[in-house]
Amino acid sequence: MQDGNADAELARRAAIKVAHDRLDVFAVSILTLLCIFLGIGQVAMKVANAGISPILQGGLRSLLAAALVGLLCAVRGISLRVSRVAVLPMIISALFFTADFAFLYPGLDRTTASRAVIFLYTSPFVVAAGAHFLIPGDRLTWSKAAGLLAALAGIMVVLAGRETTGVSSLAGDLLCLAGGISWGLLTLSIRATRLAAERPERVIFMQLLISGLLLPIISLALGERGITDPSPLVLSAFGYTVVFVAFITFTTSLWLMTRYPASRVMAFLMITPAFGVAAGVLLLGEPLTIHLGVGLVVVVLGLWLVNRPATKTK
């Protein structure tokens, strides 16, 4: 009987949180700022990779960000205790979270930040496709289907134009693509399970904590070199990823995804690849090739189609 009451309460809270059927001005404003943070974040991760081994960097970032989220929860009086019915979904989501960065960080070490951000942001398409089957009221329309096809075409264009100058590799591109898929599965594991009714701060704390424990173990198992050059530039870039990406962006985006349709929140991140490519070109001097430019435009078009509000018929 107690479990039944808990189920009813979780269902009630989930229904309240997703009452918005589209993004409003508040959500759009917050998401735009988050897109800027995330776009620059790809450059910061790549810069920090020069002095901190990729997977280890991801683990350290998660641990420090978990401490910040834990402090925030303590100040606001938010309990970090996970309800019994949410333990399994929490573990699954944390594993997807860990996989995301286990793929992304090494990928950034093998390709450009400009290319990485395009592959990483295939995640909204994974969400749009999965939400059709897993999330009531978030169906796959003809517009969304066209967006998925456009995204696939854009990814193929970018892959076909891989530079031969040594600044990018197929392995790096595919690792970043795997990170994007993992991110999409992470979002679905939150929105399609009881985690949708959990406090977002609690969810992100557990994901950060578990990934912060697992990623250093993976780093050690793979024989990474560790911290090799803790220069001011490397540490500043690393600090940016901790505060602006892992703490502010992850916590805020998770909060938004409990109150707005998951596919729309993720699809709004269509702005992020543009900022990421611009940051890579301007800050790192990465090449802006024809294939990269065309692929970016096609992917952004696909994201717009996925995010476009459905036309109401009388």
Phi, psi and chi 1 to 4 in degrees:
 res  aa     phi    psi   chi1   chi2   chi3   chi4
   1 MET       -  -39.1 -175.5   64.6  178.0      -
   2 GLN   -64.9  -41.7 -151.4  167.8   23.0      -
   3 ASP   -64.6  -36.6  -76.0  -15.8      -      -
   4 GLY   -63.0  -41.9      -      -      -      -
   5 ASN   -64.7  -38.3  -69.1  -22.8      -      -
   6 ALA   -63.9  -41.6      -      -      -      -
   7 ASP   -61.6  -43.4  -71.4  -13.1      -      -
   8 ALA   -63.4  -40.7      -      -      -      -
   9 GLU   -66.5  -41.2  176.1   62.6   14.7      -
  10 LEU   -63.4  -41.8  -73.7  169.1      -      -
  11 ALA   -64.1  -41.4      -      -      -      -
  12 ARG   -63.4  -44.5 -177.3 -172.3   68.3   80.4
  13 ARG   -66.7  -39.1  -71.3  170.7   58.8 -167.3
  14 ALA   -63.2  -40.3      -      -      -      -
  15 ALA   -64.6  -37.5      -      -      -      -
  16 ILE   -67.6  -42.7  -68.1  173.6      -      -
  17 LYS   -68.9  -27.6  -71.9 -179.0  177.6 -179.4
  18 VAL  -105.6   31.6  -65.2      -      -      -
  19 ALA   -66.3  -28.0      -      -      -      -
  20 HIS   -76.2  129.7  -57.7  -78.2      -      -
  21 ASP   -96.7   -5.5   62.3   -8.7      -      -
  22 ARG  -155.7  168.4   64.5 -177.5   60.5 -172.1
  23 LEU   -76.2  132.1  -57.6  180.0      -      -
  24 ASP   -99.1 -176.5   52.5   25.2      -      -
  25 VAL   -60.5  -39.9  174.3      -      -      -
  26 PHE   -60.6  -49.4  170.9   76.0      -      -
  27 ALA   -62.6  -41.7      -      -      -      -
  28 VAL   -62.4  -43.1  167.6      -      -      -
  29 SER   -62.9  -47.4  -59.5      -      -      -
  30 ILE   -64.8  -43.5  -63.3  -61.1      -      -
  31 LEU   -64.6  -36.1  -79.8  167.2      -      -
  32 THR   -61.4  -44.1  -60.0      -      -      -
  33 LEU   -63.7  -41.6 -173.6   60.5      -      -
  34 LEU   -64.4  -36.1  -62.3 -174.9      -      -
  35 CYS   -62.9  -38.6  -72.1      -      -      -
  36 ILE   -63.9  -46.5  -64.1  173.4      -      -
  37 PHE   -58.0  -45.5  -69.7  162.7      -      -
  38 LEU   -68.9  -39.0  -74.8  168.6      -      -
  39 GLY   -61.2  -45.8      -      -      -      -
  40 ILE   -70.0  -27.6  -61.4  174.6      -      -
  41 GLY   -59.4  -35.0      -      -      -      -
  42 GLN   -62.4  -40.0  -51.0  -54.0  -51.5      -
  43 VAL   -65.3  -43.7  171.0      -      -      -
  44 ALA   -61.9  -41.0      -      -      -      -
  45 MET   -62.3  -42.8  -68.3  176.3 -163.9      -
  46 LYS   -66.3  -40.7 -171.5  171.4 -178.2   66.4
  47 VAL   -63.0  -44.7  169.9      -      -      -
  48 ALA   -67.1  -26.6      -      -      -      -
  49 ASN   -59.8  -23.0  -89.1   -8.3      -      -
  50 ALA   -68.4  -21.5      -      -      -      -
  51 GLY  -124.1  -10.5      -      -      -      -
  52 ILE  -132.6  127.2  -51.8  174.3      -      -
  53 SER   -53.5  139.6  -65.7      -      -      -
  54 PRO   -51.8  -57.0  -27.5   35.4      -      -
  55 ILE   -69.4  -37.2  -62.5  177.5      -      -
  56 LEU   -61.8  -40.9  176.0   62.5      -      -
  57 GLN   -58.1  -43.9 -177.1 -165.2  158.2      -
  58 GLY   -60.4  -40.8      -      -      -      -
  59 GLY   -67.4  -44.0      -      -      -      -
  60 LEU   -63.7  -39.8  -65.3  176.4      -      -
  61 ARG   -61.1  -43.9 -174.6 -170.6   71.9  164.4
  62 SER   -62.8  -42.9  -72.9      -      -      -
  63 LEU   -63.6  -45.0  -75.2  175.7      -      -
  64 LEU   -67.2  -40.4  -69.1  174.9      -      -
  65 ALA   -67.2  -35.9      -      -      -      -
  66 ALA   -61.5  -39.1      -      -      -      -
  67 ALA   -62.7  -40.0      -      -      -      -
  68 LEU   -66.5  -43.7  -68.8  176.2      -      -
  69 VAL   -65.1  -40.4  174.8      -      -      -
  70 GLY   -61.6  -40.6      -      -      -      -
  71 LEU   -64.5  -42.8  179.1   60.9      -      -
  72 LEU   -59.0  -44.2  172.9   66.8      -      -
  73 CYS   -65.4  -38.2  -68.4      -      -      -
  74 ALA   -64.8  -42.0      -      -      -      -
  75 VAL   -65.6  -39.0  170.1      -      -      -
  76 ARG   -88.8   -0.8  -63.0  179.6   58.4 -170.7
  77 GLY    71.2   30.9      -      -      -      -
  78 ILE   -94.2  123.7  -60.9  172.3      -      -
  79 SER   -72.0  139.4  171.5      -      -      -
  80 LEU   -97.1    6.6  -67.2  175.7      -      -
  81 ARG   -75.5  126.1 -177.1  177.9  178.8 -178.5
  82 VAL   -87.3  134.7  179.3      -      -      -
  83 SER   -63.4  150.4   60.6      -      -      -
  84 ARG   -58.0  -38.1 -175.5  172.2   57.5 -177.8
  85 VAL   -72.7  -12.1  -66.5      -      -      -
  86 ALA  -104.1    1.9      -      -      -      -
  87 VAL   -63.4  -50.0  170.5      -      -      -
  88 LEU   -63.8  -48.7 -179.4   57.8      -      -
  89 PRO   -58.1  -34.8  -24.4   34.1      -      -
  90 MET   -64.6  -42.7 -175.7   71.6   78.3      -
  91 ILE   -63.9  -43.2  -67.3  173.5      -      -
  92 ILE   -62.3  -45.5  -67.0  172.6      -      -
  93 SER   -64.5  -37.3   73.3      -      -      -
  94 ALA   -65.7  -34.3      -      -      -      -
  95 LEU   -68.8  -39.8  -68.4  177.2      -      -
  96 PHE   -64.8  -39.6  -77.2  133.2      -      -
  97 PHE   -60.9  -44.9 -170.0   91.1      -      -
  98 THR   -64.1  -43.5  -58.7      -      -      -
  99 ALA   -62.0  -39.6      -      -      -      -
 100 ASP   -51.0  -51.6  179.7    3.6      -      -
 101 PHE   -85.5  -21.2  -62.2  108.8      -      -
 102 ALA   -66.6  -27.8      -      -      -      -
 103 PHE   -89.0  -45.2  -70.0  129.2      -      -
 104 LEU   -65.1  -48.6  175.3   61.2      -      -
 105 TYR   -61.9  -47.9  -84.7   89.0      -      -
 106 PRO   -64.6  -32.6  -22.4   34.7      -      -
 107 GLY   -61.8  -43.0      -      -      -      -
 108 LEU   -63.0  -25.5  -83.0  164.8      -      -
 109 ASP   -75.9  -14.0 -144.6   28.3      -      -
 110 ARG  -118.9   -0.6  -65.7  166.3  172.9   81.7
 111 THR  -147.6  177.2 -168.7      -      -      -
 112 THR   -81.0  155.9   65.3      -      -      -
 113 ALA   -64.2  -33.3      -      -      -      -
 114 SER   -62.6  -43.1  -56.9      -      -      -
 115 ARG   -74.5  -39.4  -63.2  171.4   65.9   82.3
 116 ALA   -59.4  -41.0      -      -      -      -
 117 VAL   -67.4  -32.0   72.8      -      -      -
 118 ILE   -68.8  -45.0  -66.4  177.4      -      -
 119 PHE   -67.5  -39.2  -67.7  119.1      -      -
 120 LEU   -61.8  -37.1  179.0   62.8      -      -
 121 TYR   -88.7   28.8  -77.6   85.9      -      -
 122 THR   -78.9   -8.9   54.8      -      -      -
 123 SER   -56.2  -39.6   55.3      -      -      -
 124 PRO   -59.7  -29.2  -25.2   35.4      -      -
 125 PHE   -74.8  -33.8  -57.1  106.0      -      -
 126 VAL   -63.7  -41.4  176.1      -      -      -
 127 VAL   -65.4  -46.2  175.6      -      -      -
 128 ALA   -60.1  -42.1      -      -      -      -
 129 ALA   -69.6  -45.5      -      -      -      -
 130 GLY   -69.9  -34.2      -      -      -      -
 131 ALA   -62.7  -28.8      -      -      -      -
 132 HIS   -58.5  -35.8  176.9   80.0      -      -
 133 PHE   -97.8  -24.4  -58.1   99.4      -      -
 134 LEU  -110.3  -23.3  -59.9  174.4      -      -
 135 ILE  -118.5  113.1  -57.3  175.6      -      -
 136 PRO   -57.9  135.7  -23.7   34.6      -      -
 137 GLY    83.1    2.1      -      -      -      -
 138 ASP  -120.2   63.4 -146.9  -16.9      -      -
 139 ARG   -81.6  156.9  -52.9  -67.6  -68.7  175.2
 140 LEU   -87.3  107.3 -171.5   62.2      -      -
 141 THR   -88.8  175.4   63.2      -      -      -
 142 TRP   -62.6  -36.0  -76.6  108.7      -      -
 143 SER   -64.3  -44.1  176.8      -      -      -
 144 LYS   -65.6  -38.9  -71.2 -177.0  179.3 -178.7
 145 ALA   -62.7  -41.1      -      -      -      -
 146 ALA   -63.5  -37.5      -      -      -      -
 147 GLY   -64.0  -39.6      -      -      -      -
 148 LEU   -62.7  -41.6  -66.8  174.6      -      -
 149 LEU   -67.0  -39.0  -68.0  176.5      -      -
 150 ALA   -63.5  -41.2      -      -      -      -
 151 ALA   -62.1  -43.0      -      -      -      -
 152 LEU   -61.2  -42.1  179.3   60.0      -      -
 153 ALA   -63.7  -41.0      -      -      -      -
 154 GLY   -64.0  -40.8      -      -      -      -
 155 ILE   -63.3  -40.5  -66.4  -59.8      -      -
 156 MET   -64.0  -38.1  -67.6  -60.7  102.5      -
 157 VAL   -64.1  -45.0  169.8      -      -      -
 158 VAL   -64.2  -43.2  176.8      -      -      -
 159 LEU   -63.0  -38.4  -78.1  172.9      -      -
 160 ALA   -67.6  -24.7      -      -      -      -
 161 GLY  -100.4   25.2      -      -      -      -
 162 ARG   -58.5  130.1 -168.7  175.6   72.4 -103.4
 163 GLU   -64.2  151.4  -63.5   89.6   -8.6      -
 164 THR  -107.5   15.7   57.8      -      -      -
 165 THR   -91.3    0.1   57.4      -      -      -
 166 GLY    94.1   -4.4      -      -      -      -
 167 VAL   -82.8  -13.1  -64.3      -      -      -
 168 SER  -144.4  158.4   66.8      -      -      -
 169 SER  -141.0  158.4   67.5      -      -      -
 170 LEU   -61.5  -38.9  178.9   60.0      -      -
 171 ALA   -60.7  -43.4      -      -      -      -
 172 GLY   -63.3  -43.4      -      -      -      -
 173 ASP   -60.5  -45.9  -69.8  -14.6      -      -
 174 LEU   -68.6  -33.7  -67.0  179.3      -      -
 175 LEU   -64.3  -42.9  -78.7  168.9      -      -
 176 CYS   -66.7  -36.8  -67.3      -      -      -
 177 LEU   -63.6  -41.4  179.8   59.3      -      -
 178 ALA   -62.9  -35.9      -      -      -      -
 179 GLY   -63.2  -40.4      -      -      -      -
 180 GLY   -63.9  -41.9      -      -      -      -
 181 ILE   -64.1  -41.8  -65.5  171.8      -      -
 182 SER   -62.0  -39.2  -61.1      -      -      -
 183 TRP   -63.7  -42.6 -173.1   11.3      -      -
 184 GLY   -62.8  -42.5      -      -      -      -
 185 LEU   -65.7  -34.4  -66.2  173.9      -      -
 186 LEU   -60.2  -46.7  162.9   65.2      -      -
 187 THR   -61.2  -44.0  -57.6      -      -      -
 188 LEU   -64.5  -36.6  -72.8  172.0      -      -
 189 SER   -67.3  -20.3   72.2      -      -      -
 190 ILE   -86.9  -51.2  -65.6  170.1      -      -
 191 ARG   -74.4  -26.1  -77.3  -70.6  -66.4  110.3
 192 ALA   -96.8    5.7      -      -      -      -
 193 THR  -129.1 -173.0   67.5      -      -      -
 194 ARG   -67.0  -11.0  -60.8  176.8 -171.9  -83.1
 195 LEU   -64.9  -21.5  -68.3 -174.9      -      -
 196 ALA   -62.2  -22.7      -      -      -      -
 197 ALA   -99.1   -1.2      -      -      -      -
 198 GLU   -86.3  156.3  -70.2  -74.9  -25.3      -
 199 ARG   -60.9  130.8  -70.7  -67.8  -60.8 -109.4
 200 PRO   -59.8  -34.5   18.7  -31.3      -      -
 201 GLU   -62.2  -37.5  -61.1   90.6  -14.5      -
 202 ARG   -68.3  -40.2 -173.1  179.0  -58.1  140.6
 203 VAL   -65.4  -49.8  174.7      -      -      -
 204 ILE   -68.0  -33.3 -168.1   62.1      -      -
 205 PHE   -61.3  -47.4  173.0   79.0      -      -
 206 MET   -66.4  -38.1  -65.8  -55.4  -59.5      -
 207 GLN   -64.3  -43.7  -69.1  172.4  -15.9      -
 208 LEU   -65.0  -43.9  -72.7  167.6      -      -
 209 LEU   -63.6  -48.6  179.6   61.4      -      -
 210 ILE   -65.6  -43.7  -67.2  173.9      -      -
 211 SER   -66.9  -33.2   65.7      -      -      -
 212 GLY   -65.8  -26.5      -      -      -      -
 213 LEU   -85.8  -36.3  -63.6  173.7      -      -
 214 LEU   -79.4  -41.1  -68.3  178.5      -      -
 215 LEU   -62.5  -41.7  -72.4  171.6      -      -
 216 PRO   -62.9  -33.5  -27.1   37.5      -      -
 217 ILE   -65.5  -42.9  -64.8  174.4      -      -
 218 ILE   -62.9  -42.1  -64.0  173.0      -      -
 219 SER   -58.9  -45.8  172.4      -      -      -
 220 LEU   -64.2  -41.8 -176.9   62.7      -      -
 221 ALA   -64.7  -32.1      -      -      -      -
 222 LEU   -87.8   -1.5  -66.6  177.7      -      -
 223 GLY    74.8   30.0      -      -      -      -
 224 GLU   -63.7  156.5  -73.6 -167.3  -24.3      -
 225 ARG   -79.6  -20.1  -63.0  173.6   61.7 -169.7
 226 GLY    92.1 -146.3      -      -      -      -
 227 ILE   -88.2  113.1  -59.3  175.4      -      -
 228 THR  -110.4  -25.2   57.2      -      -      -
 229 ASP  -150.7   79.3 -179.8   23.6      -      -
 230 PRO   -78.1   60.5   30.2  -35.0      -      -
 231 SER   -74.5  163.3   66.2      -      -      -
 232 PRO   -56.0  -38.8  -28.6   36.8      -      -
 233 LEU   -65.7  -45.7  178.2   60.0      -      -
 234 VAL   -62.4  -45.6  166.3      -      -      -
 235 LEU   -68.2  -35.5  -66.3  179.0      -      -
 236 SER   -66.1  -43.7  -63.4      -      -      -
 237 ALA   -63.3  -42.4      -      -      -      -
 238 PHE   -63.5  -43.1  174.6   68.8      -      -
 239 GLY   -61.2  -37.1      -      -      -      -
 240 TYR   -60.6  -44.1  177.6   90.9      -      -
 241 THR   -66.8  -31.6   66.9      -      -      -
 242 VAL   -68.8  -51.2  171.8      -      -      -
 243 VAL   -80.2  -52.9  176.3      -      -      -
 244 PHE   -85.0  -30.0  -71.9   93.5      -      -
 245 VAL   -95.4  -61.9  179.0      -      -      -
 246 ALA   -72.1  -33.7      -      -      -      -
 247 PHE   -91.3  -65.9  177.2   51.9      -      -
 248 ILE   -67.3  -51.7  -64.7  176.4      -      -
 249 THR   -68.8  -47.4  -58.7      -      -      -
 250 PHE   -64.0  -43.9  -70.9  173.1      -      -
 251 THR   -64.5  -44.6  -57.6      -      -      -
 252 THR   -69.6  -42.2  -54.0      -      -      -
 253 SER   -66.3  -37.7   60.3      -      -      -
 254 LEU   -63.0  -41.1 -109.4 -179.8      -      -
 255 TRP   -61.3  -42.5  176.7   78.0      -      -
 256 LEU   -65.2  -36.8  -72.9  171.3      -      -
 257 MET   -71.2  -12.9  -79.8 -172.1  -77.3      -
 258 THR   -88.6   -5.2   63.2      -      -      -
 259 ARG  -123.3  -11.6  -73.0  155.9  175.0   79.8
 260 TYR  -133.5  157.5  -61.2   89.8      -      -
 261 PRO   -53.9  131.0  -27.5   36.4      -      -
 262 ALA   -58.7  -42.1      -      -      -      -
 263 SER   -66.0  -32.8   60.1      -      -      -
 264 ARG   -73.9  -39.7  -68.0 -174.9 -177.3  -83.7
 265 VAL   -62.8  -48.6  170.8      -      -      -
 266 MET   -66.4  -38.9  -69.5  -64.8  -70.4      -
 267 ALA   -69.2  -27.3      -      -      -      -
 268 PHE   -63.3  -20.9 -171.2   88.0      -      -
 269 LEU   -67.8    8.9  -63.3  174.4      -      -
 270 MET   -59.0  -21.3   62.7 -175.3  178.4      -
 271 ILE   -72.4  -31.4  -60.4  173.4      -      -
 272 THR   -59.1  -47.1  -58.2      -      -      -
 273 PRO   -56.6  -36.9  -27.5   36.7      -      -
 274 ALA   -62.9  -45.0      -      -      -      -
 275 PHE   -66.7  -37.7  -82.3  105.9      -      -
 276 GLY   -65.9  -43.8      -      -      -      -
 277 VAL   -64.0  -44.5  169.7      -      -      -
 278 ALA   -61.2  -42.1      -      -      -      -
 279 ALA   -64.9  -41.1      -      -      -      -
 280 GLY   -63.9  -40.9      -      -      -      -
 281 VAL   -70.6  -46.2  171.9      -      -      -
 282 LEU   -78.0  -40.1  -64.1  175.5      -      -
 283 LEU   -91.4  -30.4  -60.1  178.4      -      -
 284 LEU  -112.2   -5.7  -61.9  179.0      -      -
 285 GLY    68.4   28.5      -      -      -      -
 286 GLU   -72.2  150.0  -65.1  177.5  -11.9      -
 287 PRO   -71.7  136.4   26.4  -34.9      -      -
 288 LEU  -102.2   93.0 -179.7   58.3      -      -
 289 THR   -87.5  167.2   63.9      -      -      -
 290 ILE   -60.8  -45.5  -66.0  -63.5      -      -
 291 HIS   -62.0  -40.6  -75.7   86.3      -      -
 292 LEU   -65.5  -44.1 -177.9   63.2      -      -
 293 GLY   -64.7  -46.8      -      -      -      -
 294 VAL   -65.4  -43.4  171.9      -      -      -
 295 GLY   -61.1  -40.9      -      -      -      -
 296 LEU   -60.9  -45.6  173.9   63.1      -      -
 297 VAL   -62.0  -43.3  170.3      -      -      -
 298 VAL   -66.9  -40.6  175.8      -      -      -
 299 VAL   -64.8  -44.0  168.1      -      -      -
 300 VAL   -62.4  -38.9  168.2      -      -      -
 301 LEU   -60.5  -43.1  172.3   62.0      -      -
 302 GLY   -62.4  -41.4      -      -      -      -
 303 LEU   -63.0  -39.1  -76.3  164.7      -      -
 304 TRP   -64.2  -41.6  177.1   77.7      -      -
 305 LEU   -64.0  -39.0  -71.4  171.4      -      -
 306 VAL   -66.1  -36.1  168.0      -      -      -
 307 ASN   -89.8  -13.0 -169.4   50.5      -      -
 308 ARG   -62.9  130.5 -172.6  177.5   65.0  170.8
 309 PRO   -60.1  141.6  -22.5   33.5      -      -
 310 ALA   -66.8  140.6      -      -      -      -
 311 THR   -77.2  127.6  -57.0      -      -      -
 312 LYS   -86.7  133.5  -66.5 -177.0  177.5 -179.1
 313 THR  -107.8  144.4   56.9      -      -      -
 314 LYS   -80.3      -  -65.1 -177.0  178.8  179.8
